[in-house]
């Protein structure tokens, strides 16, 4: 019984991180129409940077959050303005743009990954932060796990409120539903698309910081998280933040249960969920 | 207020507008009428920055606006009620209206504007929290008009406002367009329903095959043989 509880809580804690990763991708694909294969690389960059800051300069990972988030936001915004904006201008239709932008994102993935390999090498890195055991519902968990979960939830909630309550947030939602009409209402679409890509990158890198607080990181960790994010986004329903959280929790739970039974099969289980879902409900659980 | 000179525009390689010139003076309702495929929508889109004209100019309040992006034109006080409404389906009625107030000069005073729009369309107030996709066709059209008014426009374009609506609804929409003009908003109306359009407008331009073939006071146009034969079925 205690073991079961432990497995479930582990799954939920993992799910919070998965959700955060997926909200970012959902934004990039749902609004900016970029299936960002390089999404995981921003997670990796966040994680590796945090490790480097912590080991070389003793900068706290919490401070790294405040450094990596804005940096990734700026980098993502710039990448959209220079690379994806040009692809969008040249593409005769959104369908063509989706294809081209995915290929460009593939290229971006290799570039970012190789820069990281040159800078930090291929070794698996880790550091220990707040790994003090804490009693939680009768089980023991690292304080770092609980902290990262809380931060992931808080960021998700803050972002949800941003989209629903602010002028810019509403412009993002309007642009997702009908970009041309949003433009006629006064929304600068190119700005909104670049902002969405930047925000997606920022959430990925923040998730990377949080991941590095609990798990080892390395330069080629990105793709696995990209795959997870894609599965969660499809599972929850594209463009739905509550959907991303629901999908993240489900995948986290499944992952933790399967890992408990047979550690090697977690990724296989993810793919099985993905395929079954595409067959039964391709719009996702909360998608329309 | 709005002046278009010698406008030529293409759709792909096909020329859609040929040397179109027209003007709209402050406080007027001007109609652009013509059959399907005459180039009405392309003309509207060149005013709104959605189509880049090949040559010619569009001037609004003395400033060239051809070549400007849509959002900049919206900031200047030009708004549109698009064909079919084009409301944001996954946003509530209220949020749709708030999106109308997106331009900076309108955003600060959006609460006031909201009151005015709800007064004009009590039905929108009742459905404030409903998602726009659950509205009927007529209600969507009202929402689109309300959204346009939220921007405190100087010039409001209407793209086929009667299209697909029941006759009762059409009558209501046209009454509202007149009311909007009384509030000081200049109106440019694009319509296939030629009779209705000529009844409420001051002046009209007739667009055929991408060229303006007739223009003048609506009362005169309604008496012309060509209009009677080609558009009014008389």
Interface residues (C-beta under 8 A of the other chain):
Chain A: X167 X170 X171 X173 X174 X177 X178 X180 X181 X182 X183 X184 X185 X186 X187 X188 X189 X288
Chain B: X48 X49 X50 X69 X70 X71 X74 X75 X79 X80 X82 X86 X88 X89 X90 X91 X95 X98 X99 X100 X102 X103 X107 X147 X151
